[in-house]
Amino acid sequence: MIKRLAIHNRKNWTAFLWDENPVAPLLNEVIRMQGKISGLMLALGFSKKEETMLDTLALDVLKSSEIEGEKLNYAQARSSIARRLGLEVAGMVKSGRAVDGVVEMMLDATQNYAKPFTEKRLFEWYRVLFSCGHGKYRTERMQIVSGRIGHLNIHYEAPEPGRLSAEMAAFLKWLNSENKINPIIKSAVAHFWFVTIHPFDDGNGRIARAISDMLLARSDNSSQRFYSMSAQILKERKKYYDVLEKVQHGNGDITQWLLWFLECLKKALLEAEKATHSVLFKANFWDRHKDTPVNSRQRLMLNKLLDGFEGKLKSSKWAKIAKCSPDTALRDINDLLDKGILRREAQGGRSTGYELNVL
């Protein structure tokens, strides 16, 4: 059995250290990108901004659960969020307990980001997450292991149950203190600190990410969320766990964790920027063509192109998706070619493809 010294067994283990030389420039880049996203959001109309935030929150709920291997329903998550925020959206569906619990926790984190994070609030998150009557710290030891009996590899062993109350009291005191640490760095440190304590039998990862989102909302000074850290973490799940394991057995230097966290956040912001440009392009497109007559089939297909149609759009695909005859599809396409909305792809050939005529 392979067993390594965990960071929490070191004296003064929460006196974390990091190298500012690589961290500071990356942090400044992230701050700049946060400002850029905020600026782009100002260009969106109220309804588009509301829709973008709703989609981001729903994505965050789904992806945070998926990291733990639990797949939730997107429509249910979106509907649950809309109901709690009092938003009127089309296609509302009923949502289950599992969805509602994660939504309630995530919304409390992001919408009430400025409130102190107390033990009572933490236990309430645990309660809604698991629909139990109370929240309490685990009473059993916790190990993450792999391998077969006799040849087990202990990836991580959390603090003993008897230490949890004191460890969590220290964590919550730090979290609520008015220290000089940048809130983005504080988000990264809080995430690492919480999962290292691992105070609950289950849900530690989801709660840690909710705490991170709460602190990122503080860094934005806004409850409006337009980027999903959890979606990016899911894409890098293996690296996420690898870095955690390595730093959790280090000497207290968390530079590697901070760099990974900031790079992950940077990628989440880049995805948000890309998505926002797409929304703006789509809004501007329809604004330019607000007086151009298009039928329902043409609007459907144009929206698919605007949302990033995959593959080559041919008249046969048009007919299949729009549920019309090939002749009708060709008439629809030729009409849009005449209006300058579509153009033939440069390749040409026997199998003609069509694309938006981007001005």
Secondary structure, 3 states (H helix, E strand, C coil): CECCCCHHHCCCCCCCECCHHHHHHHHHHHHHHHHHHHHHHHCCCHHHHHHHHHHHHHHHHHHHHHHCCCCCCHHHHHHHHHHHHCCCCCCCCCCCHHHHHHHHHHHHHHHCCCCCCCHHHHHHHHHHHHCCCCCCCCCCCCEEEECCCCCCEEEEECCCHHHHHHHHHHHHHHHCCCCCCCHHHHHHHHHHHHHHHCCCCCCHHHHHHHHHHHHHHHHHCCCCCCCCHHHHHHHCHHHHHHHHHHHHCCCCECHHHHHHHHHHHHHHHHHHHHHHHHHHHHHHHHHHCCCCCCCHHHHHHHHHHHCCCCCCECHHHHHHHHCCCHHHHHHHHHHHHHCCCEEECCCCCCCCCEEECCC
